[in-house]
Structures are given as structure tokens and as C-alpha cells.
């Protein structure tokens, strides 16, 4: 998770920028940089590696100035290097950026045709050149940024400073959080309140589509239509856990809303949008020669593995077995020679998963782990590691860790398909493009938060809830049911939609809500028939689908939630979000302890 900090102050800001970046180190990064204004000119310092390298560079080559921006970067399409590190700048403007500019290739081509020369392959650099283009056409900085934002597609947060303007900084947010801090003759920007903790206790949060002008005297926020708006300024107690919650009531809610940003960060670490292909780190694994992948995990992570089974088998034609780690470790499964064991864990410390890994290792399997904590036991005992960039997940019920696991697994399935020759370059590029759109589409799904809260008012009265899905949406039904059980304590079960008539249909009556995840596509008609079977028996259907699916089957549903139409390949990522929100709001209405539900722990290190 890249980090942003910006300061307009009364004293040299470089030391404060470095301190702010240190508070963002928990996000993970491999390069860092700052830019300040001195005598009207932009002065940058950037360094590969840890912040100590940047700090040492600043000792040798200090920068002055009372306005500046800073950034910690996790390498995306482009190796960790000073050239690729933020801030990106030219003589007119400097920019730091979190997230993804989906249409950067088209913008880059347009700008190159207009005479702009690019130094990097990053998507961020198009923002620098686009703002400059508008400035050179006699636009003010505010007008240039407003025009630029209208050209950008994707999910992102930006902080921008301008040569010759010691009194102006502009921030913008679309799908990636950005906080504004208020001081006495000073103003601040940060990717979260943690970055601003010692600087101010007055914080406001930009809403979706907002952009903000900062001067020493305050902030003027504009909405997506460039209309001036007011956003509430809150006094924040910068102590304990509340620092991390920011504007949110619970960590789980915050982590749900962080998903556009962390999915984008994770995609950037493994998928090259310029080439339209996955670029795995050096794993020393020949994916073309693997006879079978054995996936093992627990709880939510096991459902990520189950989605991956569909992807590997359908796209890569790669045989896959998925097993719950607590069962796999005891059933003495025979393992194929040359097989790959893939183990998934948010914490990297889950004891059942670790013991399953050790069994597979004793059985001669190559071990690949997918973790959010690269220093964990599972990572240390693996032959190769892939990391999710979810950042710290405090809520016990996993949310953003799950969707970043899905993100990496989708990329891994594409890389395997390419290695096995089961996918051509055009199809890989199309599926890569679909993945790159996910952060922005997830941000759209989050706009249904209020509507889902109203649906939760019905669900909270239920004793039992059923979740149905087909194909890759079947594991999402399992995950939705698990989330509801974990934090609201309502009994819920997920089923493959075709299995409903083989038993669960006996449970259906007017008091049992049935949540159906059913995007339009080749399996939709069969799921729609299952929906009619439920309705015929008085069931209360909550249909989650796209516009086409709702038009075909939503007329008798008690509630509908309309999601964007996307390639079926990425549908599991989008359809996860509404079931997370439904569980969250149901638990809040019931008054349960959302972040620390009874009897549960974040890392399960006992059998």
C-alpha cells in the first residue's frame, strides 16, 4: 500500500515529510521520495529501498522549502528504482499517486503525439504531463487539475504541488482514501490519519470524487462536478486504535472501504498494464510442468483457494485439488511427483495451514505460499512466496485480505495459463484489462453502502440465512455466509445454487432470507430458475446481479443490488463486497462486537 503525505507549513517541511513517511512504513514499500519548492522551483530527492536511504541522501543533499509532498512506493510495472520512485515531476508540477490510472496507455499515446517525452513506464507519469499540458494552455492550477481528473479512469489518490506556488497544494481522491489535516497556519494531506497523527488532531476525509485546494489558511473541497462543498472536520484522539479507524466506526468497515486501494496496490505489484500481462517475481517454479496444484488453507482463505480452482482449471487447464488444511494434514493424501503445494494465509502463522505445508514438503512438493506477512512462519518455510499488499488487517473477520488473495490468485492463474500455452496473448491482455478495472468497479460497488444497510434491517431479524451462487460465485456464497455467522451470530449457510433442491429447499419459508449472487452470463438462466423455486415457496430473495440479470430475474425479489457488468473472470472480486457490507451492517444493527467477535482470533495458532 503506497503512502502519501503533503504539508504546507511555516518551517522547512523535509524532516516532517520523512517522519510522516515513517508512520506509513507499515504499508510496505521499496522506494521513497519527497519534493519541495525552493525559490519557486521543484526540488526532488528519491531513493530505492528503505527510508533510511532517503534520509541519508537528504543529509548529503538537503532540500529546503515550507511546502512539499512525500511518498512510499511498492514497485508496480517497473522495478524498484530512483527513476520509478515518486514524486514524478517536471519543471511545472510534481505528483505523488496511490492507485491505478486505467486509461494511462491511451493518455500516454496522446501526450507523446503532442510532444511529451516520458521517463518511466508508470501510469503516474501521465498525470504529470496532462496537468502540464493544461497549464501550458493558460489554465490555472485548479482548472488544470479539474480538467485532468475528468480525463482519468481508475481508482486513485493524488497530491500535487506547482512550481512558483508556495501557497497551493491540490489533493484528489477516487476510490483510494485521502485525509485533510487542519493546523494553525498549516495544512496537511495524508493517505490515512496515521501519517498526520503528531501534526494535527483536526481531520476531514475527502469523499468519492472530491478534490481539494489547500493553502496555509485552510481548504476548499470540490465534488466530482467541481462544485464547492463542505466536509465535516472531526477532532481525532490520536491514541490507541482510533488512529487507524479514521472516519470509520469499526476497523472492519474501514478495511472494506480500503479494498479499491489495496487491490490496486496488489495488482500493480504483479501485473504490467503496458504489456497486458502478469509479471511474476522470480519464483524458480516451472508452471508448464506441474502435474497438479494442491491448495490448502483455512476459513476465508480456503474460499479464495476454491475460487482459484475454477480459474486454474478453466483458464489454465491445470488440475487442482483444494482442501481445508485441518483435514488435509491428517488424511495422508498421496502427492504427485513434481506437484506444487499452494498455501494461503493472511497472517502466515495459521497452525493447521503450516502443518499442512510441512506434510506437503515431506511429500516432495514444491511449496508456494500466499501471505500478507512476508516474515511469517509459512513464508519462511516456503520455497517461494507471493505477497498480498492488504496492509494490516485489524478486524478479525477478513475482508481486504480475502480480495487481495483473489487478486494474486487470478494473476497466478493467468501466468500459469501462459506457461502452459492454454491462453493466447490477446485473451491474456483482455483478462488483464478486466483485472485492472477492478479497483474502480469495487469503488462503484461501495456506493451501495446505504442501500445495503437498509437491506440489513430485514436480515437482522432472521434466524437463518441462505447464500446461493454458481461457478466462481459458489465460494463467494460460502464466504458471505461465513461473514454473517462470524460477526452477527446469525446462522447462515452457503450452497452451490444447483444443490438447493437437494435438501436446503426444505428450510425455505417467508422468514428465511436467501442471498443470491448471480451475474448475467452462461450460468445465469440456471440460477434464475433456482431463484424462482425459492420465490414459489415464499422465500425472501436478495438478488445481487448486474442490470441485465436484474431485468431478467429481479421483478419478484424482495431486494436487488445492482453491480457493474464485468467480465465473469473478475466477478468474484466484485460480488464479495456486497456480502461483506451486508454482514457488517447486520452486525452493527444487532449490536455485536464487529471487530472482535466472540470466540474468534485473528491468527489461529492452535489446532
Residue, then its C-alpha position, 0 to 999 in steps of 0.5 A: x500500500x503506497x503512502x502519501x503525505x503533503x504539508x504546507x507549513x511555516x518551517x522547512x517541511x523535509x524532516x516532517x515529510x520523512x517522519x510522516x513517511x515513517x508512520x506509513x512504513x507499515x504499508x510496505x514499500x521499496x522506494x521513497x521520495x519527497x519534493x519541495x519548492x525552493x525559490x519557486x522551483x521543484x526540488x526532488x530527492x528519491x531513493x530505492x529501498x528503505x527510508x533510511x536511504x532517503x534520509x541519508x541522501x537528504x543529509x548529503x543533499x538537503x532540500x529546503x522549502x515550507x511546502x512539499x509532498x512525500x511518498x512510499x512506493x511498492x514497485x508496480x510495472x517497473x522495478x524498484x528504482x530512483x527513476x520509478x520512485x515518486x514524486x514524478x515531476x517536471x519543471x511545472x508540477x510534481x505528483x505523488x499517486x496511490x492507485x491505478x490510472x486505467x486509461x494511462x496507455x491511451x493518455x500516454x499515446x496522446x501526450x507523446x503525439x503532442x510532444x511529451x517525452x516520458x521517463x518511466x513506464x508508470x501510469x503516474x507519469x501521465x498525470x504529470x504531463x496532462x496537468x502540464x499540458x493544461x497549464x501550458x494552455x493558460x489554465x490555472x492550477x485548479x482548472x488544470x487539475x479539474x480538467x485532468x481528473x475528468x480525463x482519468x479512469x481508475x481508482x486513485x489518490x493524488x497530491x500535487x504541488x506547482x512550481x512558483x506556488x508556495x501557497x497551493x497544494x491540490x489533493x484528489x481522491x477516487x476510490x483510494x482514501x485521502x485525509x485533510x489535516x487542519x493546523x494553525x497556519x498549516x495544512x496537511x494531506x495524508x493517505x490515512x490519519x496515521x501519517x498526520x497523527x503528531x501534526x494535527x488532531x483536526x481531520x476531514x476525509x475527502x469523499x468519492x470524487x472530491x478534490x481539494x485546494x489547500x493553502x496555509x489558511x485552510x481548504x476548499x473541497x470540490x465534488x466530482x462536478x467541481x462544485x464547492x462543498x463542505x466536509x465535516x472536520x472531526x477532532x481525532x484522539x490520536x491514541x490507541x486504535x482510533x488512529x487507524x479507524x479514521x472516519x470509520x466506526x469499526x476497523x472492519x468497515x474501514x478495511x472494506x472501504x480500503x479494498x479499491x486501494x489495496x487491490x490496486x496496490x496488489x495488482x500493480x505489484x504483479x501485473x504490467x498494464x503496458x504489456x497486458x500481462x502478469x509479471x511474476x517475481x522470480x519464483x524458480x517454479x516451472x508452471x508448464x510442468x506441474x502435474x497438479x496444484x494442491x491448495x490448502x488453507x483455512x476459513x476465508x482463505x480456503x474460499x479464495x483457494x476454491x475460487x482459484x480452482x475454477x480459474x486454474x482449471x478453466x483458464x489454465x487447464x491445470x488440475x487442482x485439488x483444494x482442501x481445508x488444511x485441518x483435514x488435509x494434514x491428517x488424511x495422508x493424501x498421496x502427492x504427485x511427483x513434481x506437484x506444487x503445494x499452494x498455501x494461503x494465509x493472511x497472517x502466515x502463522x495459521x497452525x493447521x495451514x503450516x502443518x499442512x505445508x510441512x506434510x506437503x514438503x515431506x511429500x516432495x512438493x514444491x511449496x508456494x505460499x500466499x501471505x500478507x506477512x512476508x516474515x511469517x512462519x509459512x513464508x519462511x518455510x516456503x520455497x517461494x512466496x507471493x505477497x498480498x499488499x492488504x496492509x494490516x488487517x485489524x478486524x478479525x473477520x477478513x475482508x481486504x485480505x480475502x480480495x487481495x488473495x483473489x487478486x494474486x490468485x487470478x494473476x497466478x492463474x493467468x501466468x500459469x495459463x501462459x506457461x502452459x500455452x492454454x491462453x493466447x496473448x490477446x485473451x491474456x491482455x483482455x483478462x488483464x484489462x478486466x483485472x485492472x478495472x477492478x479497483x474502480x468497479x469495487x469503488x462503484x460497488x461501495x456506493x451501495x453502502x446505504x442501500x445495503x444497510x437498509x437491506x440489513x434491517x430485514x436480515x437482522x431479524x432472521x434466524x437463518x440465512x441462505x447464500x446461493x451462487x454458481x461457478x466462481x460465485x459458489x465460494x463467494x456464497x460460502x464466504x458471505x455466509x461465513x461473514x454473517x455467522x462470524x460477526x452477527x451470530x446469525x446462522x447462515x449457510x452457503x450452497x452451490x445454487x444447483x444443490x438447493x433442491x437437494x435438501x436446503x429447499x426444505x428450510x425455505x419459508x417467508x422468514x428465511x432470507x436467501x442471498x443470491x449472487x448471480x451475474x448475467x452470463x452462461x450460468x445465469x438462466x440456471x440460477x434464475x430458475x433456482x431463484x424462482x423455486x425459492x420465490x414459489x415457496x415464499x422465500x425472501x430473495x436478495x438478488x445481487x446481479x448486474x442490470x441485465x440479470x436484474x431485468x431478467x430475474x429481479x421483478x419478484x425479489x424482495x431486494x436487488x443490488x445492482x453491480x457493474x457488468x464485468x467480465x465473469x473472470x473478475x466477478x468474484x472480486x466484485x460480488x464479495x463486497x456486497x456480502x461483506x457490507x451486508x454482514x457488517x451492517x447486520x452486525x452493527x444493527x444487532x449490536x455485536x462486537x464487529x471487530x472482535x467477535x466472540x470466540x474468534x482470533x485473528x491468527x489461529x495458532x492452535x489446532 
